[in-house]
């Protein structure tokens, strides 16, 4: 039973965190290179759609590989785990994109980062509650790790500025 | 074949390799369908692959840590940092495969070459995975083909509809 919950917890946390971090990095990183809103949205939506599918598939296959390695009867459903990943990624990815649709360029970038960081904080807090550890600590850690990853994308966009 | 590698490292490595190949190809091809400018495609692809590699490493670290924290028995012997590092390197290495043609040839030719290279890569990854887990290598390779094809098609459709 514990193992089953662990798999879905892993999938949903992974999906949400990855979506928040990478979509923000993508949106902000590309915004340094171009101010064309249409292009930023193109890149963001292509990434979310492709990544949600790819992450769900990756979750399914890597889980299956682990099942095949230890031949014990596994109780978790790899398909459900993949669906959890897909939904988490899709929803998480939209959060930093929403400001880009509604706000002018510079404000959109700042709002996008704020949205994502708030999302990471809430995600870490909820995670802390589920696994019964210090919630604030868990939230800060999620924020820090996610923030570093997003920052790397932002730097790359800055360096590659067209 | 008996393995000394921790199963979570194997999960990380395969997840990184597959996702790096599948999603970078989807992103490169999808964005190329929406815009023809080489420098923009390259900017988006390189940002995507670096962001994703770090993000996947972060996601691997946090989600695995949550699993460790959930399971209070302390049976977990895998290093969280190692798992994250394996994810980063696998993703970045695999993700560069469909990007190299963009640097050399530029769109639209790079999309075709990228797809061929990525599918070749997926075949090799699927085959290796089959060897490691003792399952049919060919079945694994075909599974990866279907997934790669689906993700790339979805990238193409979104790119086509949001054409700049």
Interface residues (C-beta under 8 A of the other chain):
Chain A: X2 X5 X6 X9 X10 X11 X13 X14 X17 X18 X21 X22 X25 X26 X29 X30 X33 X34 X36 X38 X39 X41 X42 X43 X45 X46 X47 X49 X50 X51 X53 X54 X55 X57 X58 X59 X61 X62 X63 X65 X66 X68 X69 X70 X124 X127 X130 X131 X132 X133 X141 X142 X145 X146 X148 X149 X150 X152 X153 X156 X157 X160 X162
Chain B: X3 X7 X10 X11 X14 X15 X18 X19 X22 X23 X26 X27 X30 X31 X34 X35 X39 X40 X42 X43 X44 X46 X47 X48 X50 X51 X52 X54 X55 X56 X57 X58 X59 X60 X61 X62 X63 X64 X66 X67 X69 X70 X71 X129 X132 X133 X134 X135 X143 X144 X147 X150 X151 X152 X154 X155 X158 X159 X162 X163 X164
